[in-house]
Amino acid sequence: MQQTDGGDELSGLISRAQAGDAAAVSDVIRHVRARIFRYAMARIGTREEAEDVTQETCVALAEALPRFDGDSGRFTSFVFGIASNKVLMSQRSRGRRPEVAVADLPEVSSGAPGPLEQAERDDALRGLLTQLDGLPDRHRDVLLLRVVGELSAEEVGEALGTTAANVRVIQHRALSALRADLSGGDRPDDATRGA
C-alpha cells in the first residue's frame, strides 16, 4: 500500500473514521482487507483460519483507529502490525504451524492457467512454501510482509519494531538462505541464526 495519488483520499478517510464516521471506517477496512487476507493466508495456510484472522484484524483495526496518530504513510505499518499480532495469536492458540494446502491459496493472476501449468505452479509453490517454513520466524515474516503484504522496508520495520536497515539485512539473509536451499547448497551461517 505504497502511498501515491490515493494518499490524500486515504488520509481523509482515516480522519473521518477517527471522528466516528461509520461509512469511513467501512471504507478504510475495505481499502486494506484483501491485503490482510493475502498476508494471513500466506502465514496460516487455511482459508477458514485466514478469514478468521482477517476478520479479527479488521475488528481490532476499527477499535484502534481512534488511537492512530500517524499519517496515511504510516497507516500500512499500523495495519500490518495488528495483522501480525493476530496471526501469532492464531498460531499460538493452535499450538503448531500448519501445513499449507496449496489448493487453498487465493488466485492472483487474471488469466486462468491450463491444468499442466497449474500443476507445475502448484509443485513450485509447494516447494517454496516448504522452504519458507524452514526459515526462522523473523525471516519468514519479513519476506511475507515485503512480498505478500507489499510493504516497504520502512513499513515492515515499523510493523515489526525494527529499523528499515535491519529489515533489508534480514531480507537479504532470508533470500540467500532460500537460494541456497533451492539450489541444494549450504545455507550461509548467518541465515540460520535469525536477526
C-alpha positions in Angstrom: 0.0 0.0 0.0 2.6 2.5 -1.1 1.1 5.9 -0.9 0.6 7.5 -4.3 -2.2 9.7 -5.6 -4.7 7.9 -3.2 -2.7 9.0 -0.1 -4.8 12.2 0.4 -8.0 10.2 -0.1 -6.9 7.6 2.5 -5.8 10.4 4.9 -9.3 11.9 4.6 -11.0 8.5 5.1 -8.8 7.9 8.2 -9.6 11.3 9.6 -13.4 10.8 9.1 -13.2 7.3 10.6 -11.4 8.7 13.6 -14.1 11.2 14.0 -16.7 8.4 14.2 -18.0 8.3 10.6 -19.1 4.6 10.3 -19.1 4.7 6.5 -15.5 5.9 6.5 -14.5 3.1 8.9 -16.0 0.6 6.4 -14.2 2.3 3.5 -10.8 2.2 5.4 -11.3 -1.5 6.2 -12.4 -2.2 2.6 -9.2 -0.5 1.5 -6.9 -3.0 3.4 -9.0 -6.1 3.8 -7.7 -8.0 0.7 -4.1 -7.4 1.5 -4.6 -8.5 5.1 -6.2 -11.7 3.8 -3.4 -12.5 1.4 -0.9 -12.0 4.3 -2.9 -14.1 6.7 -3.3 -16.8 4.1 0.4 -16.9 3.4 1.2 -17.2 7.1 -1.6 -19.5 8.2 -2.3 -21.6 5.1 -6.0 -22.4 5.5 -8.7 -20.3 4.1 -11.0 -20.6 7.1 -8.4 -19.5 9.6 -7.1 -16.8 7.3 -10.6 -15.4 7.0 -11.0 -15.5 10.8 -7.7 -13.7 11.3 -8.6 -11.1 8.7 -11.9 -10.5 10.4 -10.2 -10.2 13.8 -7.7 -7.8 12.4 -10.4 -5.7 10.8 -12.4 -5.5 14.1 -9.2 -4.6 16.0 -8.4 -2.0 13.4 -11.8 -0.4 13.7 -11.3 -0.3 17.5 -7.8 1.1 17.2 -8.5 3.7 14.6 -9.2 6.5 17.1 -5.8 5.9 18.7 -3.9 6.0 15.4 -1.8 9.2 15.4 0.2 8.9 12.2 -0.3 9.9 8.6 -1.6 7.7 5.8 2.0 6.7 5.0 2.4 5.1 8.4 -1.1 3.5 8.3 0.1 0.4 6.4 2.6 -0.4 9.1 -0.1 0.2 11.8 -2.4 -2.2 10.0 0.1 -5.0 9.4 1.4 -4.6 13.0 -2.1 -5.6 14.1 -2.4 -8.3 11.5 1.0 -9.8 12.5 -0.2 -10.0 16.1 -3.4 -11.6 15.2 -1.6 -14.2 13.1 0.7 -15.0 16.0 -2.3 -15.3 18.4 -4.0 -17.7 16.0 -0.8 -19.8 15.7 -0.4 -19.9 19.4 -4.0 -20.9 20.0 -3.4 -23.8 17.6 -0.1 -24.8 19.2 1.6 -25.6 15.9 2.4 -24.2 12.5 0.2 -25.7 9.8 1.0 -27.4 6.6 0.0 -25.1 3.7 -2.7 -26.5 1.4 -1.6 -25.1 -1.9 -5.0 -25.6 -3.5 -6.5 -23.2 -0.9 -4.2 -20.3 -1.9 -6.1 -17.4 -3.5 -5.8 -16.9 -7.2 -3.5 -14.0 -8.0 -3.3 -14.0 -11.8 -6.1 -12.8 -14.0 -5.5 -15.4 -16.8 -6.6 -18.9 -16.0 -3.7 -21.4 -16.5 -4.2 -24.8 -18.0 -4.1 -28.0 -15.9 -0.4 -28.6 -16.7 0.6 -25.0 -15.9 -1.4 -25.2 -12.7 0.2 -28.4 -11.6 3.7 -27.1 -12.3 2.8 -23.9 -10.5 1.4 -25.9 -7.5 4.5 -28.0 -7.3 6.8 -25.0 -7.4 4.7 -23.1 -4.8 4.6 -26.2 -2.5 8.4 -26.4 -2.7 8.8 -22.7 -2.0 6.4 -22.8 1.0 8.3 -25.7 2.4 11.5 -23.7 2.1 9.8 -20.7 3.8 8.8 -22.9 6.7 12.4 -23.8 7.2 13.4 -20.1 7.8 13.5 -18.5 11.2 10.1 -16.8 12.0 11.6 -13.3 11.7 13.0 -14.0 8.2 9.7 -15.5 7.0 7.7 -12.6 8.5 9.9 -10.0 6.7 9.7 -11.8 3.3 5.9 -12.2 3.6 5.3 -8.6 4.6 7.6 -7.4 1.9 6.3 -9.7 -0.9 2.7 -10.6 0.0 1.9 -7.5 2.0 3.7 -5.3 -0.5 5.1 -3.2 2.4 8.3 -1.0 2.1 11.3 -1.8 4.3 10.3 1.2 6.4 6.7 -0.1 6.8 7.9 -3.6 7.7 10.4 -2.2 10.2 7.7 -0.1 11.9 5.3 -3.1 12.0 7.9 -5.4 13.5 9.6 -2.9 15.8 12.9 -2.7 14.0 14.8 -0.4 11.6 14.4 -0.4 7.8 18.1 -1.2 7.5 17.6 -4.3 9.7 14.6 -5.4 7.6 16.8 -5.2 4.5 19.6 -7.3 6.2 17.0 -9.9 7.3 15.5 -9.9 3.8 18.9 -10.4 2.2 19.8 -13.2 4.6 16.4 -14.9 4.1 16.7 -14.7 0.3 20.3 -16.0 0.5 19.1 -19.0 2.6 16.2 -19.7 0.1 18.6 -19.6 -2.8 21.0 -22.0 -1.1 18.1 -24.3 -0.2 16.6 -24.2 -3.7 20.0 -24.8 -5.4 20.9 -27.6 -3.0 23.8 -25.7 -1.4 24.6 -24.9 2.2 22.9 -22.0 3.9 25.0 -19.1 5.0 25.7 -19.4 8.7 24.0 -16.0 9.4 20.8 -17.1 7.8 20.1 -19.8 10.3 20.8 -17.6 13.4 18.0 -15.1 12.8 18.5 -11.4 13.1 
